[in-house]
């Protein structure tokens, strides 16, 4: 917790030093108001869903509704499809706007594949909006999909800010199926919950996964459908883990934010889980700053909502947008504001 507070204060201090002293406090105070155009993003926001979910997690949320009231516009949901080894993005209905959602071709894909699909959908948003950069907000596994893209060799330097919302940055071993489903045969568990605990996504999300930590693909437990972590058709590769920042660094020209989910847990959970988790992901796993060797610093915000209800937390998203609006201003914009204040 000390590291979280420290990282937040360091970033706040660094931001405070930028720009002219005479106008900084006034301009930052102005951003605290709701409902003005100062909150509108400089780049379109792409909301990325998590495991066993879809773009509707965001598009039908309280967050989207409230942002619409404050002048944000929704441009639609981009859907990916895998066909003959190619990624097709269905976006005929997409219009220029400030917010978009995405839906992967399968919501339990290998995270390596999610990154490639996300890259194709980001490209489509740039084409529609004319914006050279986007802002990514990924819930849960969606945050790892965003990192997969940022840390890939096909990253296009087109992300202005990366916001992870309750993302298992260091993995999660929690099984989100209800306890009563676990009493049934596996095929009934899957049919009723929609979650396939033998899928590539669940494999990659585990705390000890080869995807996150690296190592030989054959170290993947046998109960998963596939050991092909990098999806190249082989299972004898040595994987460089997503959390090996010495070999897969995060780009430093991106603003990073970790939203840590908390709140109360289900009735049958323990007090320890109540204190340390949002119901699915432990807080220490959600904080980008807590990954050993991470090469960037993330601002930290706190959500009081449990994991599956975090799309209702309007307050934390508004705080996020007010904060990043100032942080994401370019030096030219800050200089212009300073010059205007002196007139």
C-alpha positions as CSV (number, residue, x, y, z in Angstrom):
1,X,0.0,0.0,0.0
2,X,2.9,2.4,0.7
3,X,4.2,1.8,-2.8
4,X,0.7,2.6,-4.2
5,X,0.5,5.9,-2.3
6,X,4.1,6.7,-3.2
7,X,3.7,6.1,-6.9
8,X,0.5,8.2,-7.0
9,X,2.2,11.1,-5.2
10,X,5.3,10.9,-7.4
11,X,3.2,11.2,-10.5
12,X,1.1,13.9,-9.1
13,X,4.2,15.9,-8.2
14,X,5.7,15.4,-11.6
15,X,2.5,16.6,-13.3
16,X,2.4,19.6,-11.0
17,X,5.9,20.7,-12.2
18,X,4.8,20.8,-15.8
19,X,3.5,24.1,-17.3
20,X,3.6,27.6,-15.8
21,X,3.1,28.1,-12.1
22,X,0.7,31.0,-12.3
23,X,-2.0,29.0,-14.2
24,X,-1.5,25.4,-13.1
25,X,-3.6,25.4,-10.0
26,X,-6.4,27.3,-11.7
27,X,-6.5,24.9,-14.6
28,X,-6.3,21.8,-12.5
29,X,-9.1,23.1,-10.3
30,X,-11.3,23.8,-13.4
31,X,-11.0,20.1,-14.4
32,X,-12.8,19.1,-11.2
33,X,-16.1,20.3,-12.6
34,X,-18.4,17.8,-14.2
35,X,-20.1,18.2,-17.6
36,X,-17.8,20.6,-19.4
37,X,-15.8,20.0,-22.6
38,X,-12.5,19.9,-20.7
39,X,-13.3,16.3,-19.9
40,X,-13.5,15.2,-23.5
41,X,-10.6,13.1,-24.6
42,X,-7.8,14.1,-27.0
43,X,-8.0,10.6,-28.5
44,X,-10.9,8.1,-28.8
45,X,-11.3,5.7,-25.9
46,X,-11.5,2.0,-26.6
47,X,-13.1,-0.1,-23.9
48,X,-11.9,-3.7,-23.8
49,X,-13.9,-6.5,-22.2
50,X,-12.6,-9.3,-20.0
51,X,-13.0,-13.1,-19.7
52,X,-16.4,-14.6,-20.7
53,X,-17.7,-11.2,-21.7
54,X,-18.2,-8.9,-24.7
55,X,-18.4,-5.3,-25.7
56,X,-21.8,-5.1,-24.0
57,X,-20.1,-5.2,-20.6
58,X,-19.2,-1.6,-21.4
59,X,-21.7,-0.4,-24.0
60,X,-24.7,-1.1,-21.7
61,X,-23.0,0.1,-18.6
62,X,-23.8,3.0,-16.3
63,X,-20.4,4.4,-17.1
64,X,-21.3,4.7,-20.8
65,X,-24.6,6.2,-20.0
66,X,-23.2,8.8,-17.7
67,X,-20.4,9.8,-20.1
68,X,-23.0,10.3,-22.8
69,X,-24.7,12.8,-20.6
70,X,-21.4,14.7,-20.3
71,X,-20.9,15.0,-24.1
72,X,-19.0,11.8,-24.9
73,X,-20.3,10.0,-28.0
74,X,-20.5,6.2,-28.6
75,X,-19.3,5.1,-32.0
76,X,-20.3,1.4,-31.8
77,X,-18.9,-2.0,-31.1
78,X,-16.1,-3.4,-33.3
79,X,-16.3,-7.2,-33.6
80,X,-13.3,-9.4,-34.6
81,X,-13.6,-12.6,-36.6
82,X,-10.9,-15.2,-37.4
83,X,-11.2,-16.6,-40.9
84,X,-8.6,-18.6,-42.8
85,X,-5.9,-17.4,-40.5
86,X,-6.9,-13.7,-41.1
87,X,-8.4,-11.2,-38.7
88,X,-11.5,-9.6,-40.0
89,X,-13.0,-6.5,-38.2
90,X,-16.7,-6.0,-38.6
91,X,-17.2,-2.2,-38.4
92,X,-19.7,-1.2,-41.1
93,X,-21.9,0.4,-38.5
94,X,-19.0,2.3,-36.8
95,X,-19.2,6.1,-36.8
96,X,-16.8,8.9,-35.7
97,X,-17.1,9.3,-31.9
98,X,-15.1,9.6,-28.7
99,X,-15.9,6.1,-27.3
100,X,-15.8,2.6,-28.8
101,X,-16.1,-0.9,-27.5
102,X,-14.6,-4.1,-28.9
103,X,-15.6,-7.8,-28.9
104,X,-13.1,-10.5,-29.5
105,X,-13.9,-13.4,-31.9
106,X,-14.1,-15.6,-28.8
107,X,-14.1,-14.3,-25.3
108,X,-11.7,-17.0,-24.0
109,X,-9.0,-16.7,-26.7
110,X,-5.3,-17.0,-26.0
111,X,-4.1,-13.5,-24.9
112,X,-1.5,-13.5,-27.7
113,X,-4.4,-13.7,-30.2
114,X,-6.4,-11.1,-28.3
115,X,-3.5,-8.7,-28.8
116,X,-3.5,-9.2,-32.5
117,X,-7.3,-8.8,-32.8
118,X,-7.1,-5.6,-30.6
119,X,-4.4,-4.2,-32.9
120,X,-6.7,-4.7,-35.9
121,X,-9.6,-3.0,-34.1
122,X,-7.4,-0.1,-33.0
123,X,-6.4,0.4,-36.6
124,X,-10.0,0.6,-37.7
125,X,-10.9,3.2,-35.0
126,X,-8.0,5.3,-36.2
127,X,-9.2,5.1,-39.8
128,X,-12.8,6.1,-38.7
129,X,-11.8,9.0,-36.4
130,X,-8.6,10.2,-38.1
131,X,-6.9,10.2,-34.7
132,X,-3.3,8.9,-34.7
133,X,-3.6,7.6,-31.2
134,X,-6.2,6.0,-28.9
135,X,-6.8,5.5,-25.2
136,X,-7.2,1.9,-23.9
137,X,-9.4,1.0,-20.9
138,X,-9.3,-2.7,-20.3
139,X,-11.4,-4.5,-17.7
140,X,-9.8,-7.6,-16.1
141,X,-8.3,-9.8,-18.9
142,X,-8.9,-6.9,-21.3
143,X,-6.1,-5.1,-19.6
144,X,-3.7,-7.9,-20.5
145,X,-4.9,-7.8,-24.1
146,X,-3.9,-4.2,-24.1
147,X,-0.5,-5.0,-22.7
148,X,0.0,-7.8,-25.2
149,X,-0.4,-5.2,-27.9
150,X,1.8,-2.6,-26.2
151,X,4.6,-5.1,-25.7
152,X,4.4,-6.7,-29.1
153,X,6.7,-6.3,-32.0
154,X,3.8,-5.0,-34.1
155,X,2.9,-2.1,-31.8
156,X,2.3,1.0,-33.9
157,X,3.1,3.7,-31.2
158,X,-0.6,4.7,-31.3
159,X,-1.7,4.4,-27.7
160,X,-1.8,7.6,-25.7
161,X,-2.9,6.1,-22.4
162,X,-3.3,2.6,-21.0
163,X,-5.8,2.1,-18.2
164,X,-6.2,-1.3,-16.5
165,X,-9.3,-1.9,-14.5
166,X,-8.9,-4.7,-12.0
167,X,-6.6,-6.5,-14.4
168,X,-4.7,-9.6,-13.1
169,X,-1.3,-8.3,-14.1
170,X,0.3,-11.1,-12.1
171,X,-2.4,-13.6,-12.7
172,X,-5.4,-15.0,-10.8
173,X,-6.2,-18.5,-9.7
174,X,-9.8,-17.6,-8.7
175,X,-12.5,-19.7,-10.4
176,X,-15.4,-17.3,-11.0
177,X,-17.9,-20.2,-11.3
178,X,-20.5,-20.4,-8.5
179,X,-19.9,-23.0,-5.9
180,X,-23.0,-24.9,-6.8
181,X,-21.9,-25.3,-10.4
182,X,-18.8,-27.0,-9.3
183,X,-20.9,-29.9,-8.0
184,X,-22.1,-30.7,-11.5
185,X,-20.2,-32.6,-14.3
186,X,-17.8,-30.3,-16.2
187,X,-19.9,-30.2,-19.4
188,X,-22.9,-28.9,-17.4
189,X,-20.7,-26.3,-15.6
190,X,-19.5,-24.9,-18.9
191,X,-23.0,-24.9,-20.5
192,X,-24.5,-23.0,-17.5
193,X,-21.8,-20.6,-16.8
194,X,-20.3,-20.0,-20.3
195,X,-16.9,-20.3,-18.8
196,X,-14.5,-22.9,-20.1
197,X,-11.8,-23.4,-17.4
198,X,-9.7,-25.4,-19.9
199,X,-9.5,-22.6,-22.4
200,X,-6.4,-20.8,-23.6
201,X,-7.5,-17.6,-21.8
202,X,-7.9,-19.3,-18.4
203,X,-4.5,-21.0,-19.0
204,X,-2.8,-17.7,-19.6
205,X,-4.5,-16.0,-16.6
206,X,-3.1,-18.4,-14.0
207,X,-0.5,-17.0,-11.6
208,X,2.0,-19.6,-12.6
209,X,1.2,-19.4,-16.4
210,X,3.9,-19.7,-19.0
211,X,2.3,-16.7,-20.8
212,X,2.9,-14.3,-17.8
213,X,6.1,-15.8,-16.4
214,X,7.8,-17.3,-19.4
215,X,9.5,-20.7,-19.8
216,X,9.0,-23.8,-21.9
217,X,5.5,-24.4,-23.3
218,X,5.6,-28.0,-22.1
219,X,5.4,-26.6,-18.5
220,X,1.7,-25.9,-19.2
221,X,-0.5,-28.3,-17.2
222,X,-2.0,-31.2,-19.2
223,X,-5.7,-30.4,-18.4
224,X,-5.8,-27.3,-20.7
225,X,-6.8,-27.9,-24.3
226,X,-3.5,-26.5,-25.7
227,X,0.0,-25.8,-24.7
228,X,0.6,-23.6,-27.7
229,X,0.9,-20.4,-25.8
230,X,2.2,-18.2,-28.7
231,X,-0.2,-19.8,-31.2
232,X,2.3,-20.7,-33.8
233,X,1.2,-24.3,-34.2
234,X,4.1,-25.7,-32.1
235,X,4.3,-26.6,-28.4
236,X,8.1,-26.8,-27.9
237,X,8.9,-23.1,-27.8
238,X,10.5,-21.2,-24.8
239,X,8.2,-18.3,-24.1
240,X,9.3,-14.8,-23.1
241,X,6.8,-13.9,-20.4
242,X,4.7,-10.8,-20.6
243,X,6.1,-9.8,-17.2
244,X,9.7,-10.1,-18.4
245,X,10.2,-6.3,-18.9
246,X,13.9,-6.7,-19.6
247,X,12.9,-8.4,-22.9
248,X,9.4,-7.0,-23.4
249,X,9.4,-3.5,-22.0
250,X,6.3,-1.3,-21.9
251,X,6.7,1.8,-24.1
252,X,7.5,4.8,-21.9
253,X,5.7,7.5,-23.9
254,X,2.3,6.1,-22.7
255,X,0.4,7.3,-19.6
256,X,-0.3,4.3,-17.3
257,X,-3.1,4.0,-14.8
258,X,-4.1,1.1,-12.6
259,X,-7.6,1.1,-11.2
260,X,-7.7,-1.3,-8.2
261,X,-11.0,-2.9,-7.5
262,X,-12.2,-3.7,-4.0
263,X,-15.5,-3.7,-2.3
264,X,-17.3,-6.5,-0.5
265,X,-17.1,-10.2,-1.5
266,X,-19.7,-12.9,-1.9
267,X,-21.2,-14.3,1.3
268,X,-19.2,-17.5,1.4
269,X,-15.8,-15.8,1.0
270,X,-13.3,-15.4,3.8
271,X,-12.3,-12.2,5.6
272,X,-8.9,-12.4,4.1
273,X,-10.3,-12.4,0.6
274,X,-12.5,-9.5,1.6
275,X,-9.5,-7.4,2.5
276,X,-7.2,-8.4,-0.3
277,X,-9.4,-8.9,-3.4
278,X,-12.2,-7.5,-5.5
279,X,-13.8,-11.0,-5.5
280,X,-11.9,-12.3,-8.5
281,X,-8.4,-10.7,-8.6
282,X,-6.2,-9.9,-5.6
283,X,-5.3,-6.2,-5.2
284,X,-1.6,-6.9,-5.3
285,X,-2.0,-8.5,-8.7
286,X,-4.1,-5.5,-10.1
287,X,-1.4,-2.9,-9.5
288,X,1.0,-2.5,-12.5
289,X,3.5,-0.9,-10.1
290,X,3.7,-4.1,-8.1
291,X,5.1,-6.3,-10.9
292,X,8.8,-7.0,-10.2
293,X,11.0,-5.2,-12.7
294,X,8.3,-3.1,-14.3
295,X,9.8,-0.3,-16.3
296,X,7.1,2.3,-16.0
297,X,5.1,4.0,-13.2
298,X,1.3,3.9,-13.1
299,X,-1.0,6.4,-11.4
300,X,-3.4,4.5,-9.1
301,X,-7.1,5.0,-8.5
302,X,-9.4,2.9,-6.3
303,X,-12.8,1.5,-7.1
304,X,-15.1,0.3,-4.4
305,X,-17.0,-2.1,-6.7
306,X,-16.6,-5.8,-6.8
307,X,-15.1,-7.3,-10.0
308,X,-18.2,-8.1,-12.0
309,X,-19.9,-4.8,-11.1
310,X,-17.0,-2.4,-11.9
311,X,-18.8,-1.2,-15.1
312,X,-21.1,0.7,-12.7
313,X,-18.4,2.7,-11.1
314,X,-19.1,6.1,-12.7
315,X,-17.2,8.0,-10.1
316,X,-13.9,6.3,-10.6
317,X,-14.0,6.7,-14.4
318,X,-14.8,10.4,-14.0
319,X,-11.9,10.8,-11.6
320,X,-9.8,9.0,-14.2
321,X,-10.8,11.3,-17.1
322,X,-10.3,14.4,-15.0
323,X,-6.8,13.3,-14.0
324,X,-5.6,12.0,-17.4
325,X,-7.1,15.1,-19.2
326,X,-4.4,17.2,-17.6
327,X,-1.7,14.6,-17.8
328,X,-2.3,13.9,-21.5
329,X,-2.1,17.6,-22.5
330,X,0.8,18.1,-24.9
331,X,3.6,20.6,-24.1
332,X,2.2,22.9,-26.8
333,X,-1.2,22.9,-25.2
334,X,0.3,23.7,-21.8
335,X,2.4,26.4,-23.3
336,X,-0.6,28.0,-25.0
337,X,-2.6,27.8,-21.7
338,X,0.3,29.5,-19.9
339,X,0.5,32.3,-22.6
340,X,-3.3,32.8,-22.4
341,X,-3.1,33.2,-18.6
342,X,-0.5,35.9,-18.9
343,X,-2.6,38.1,-21.3
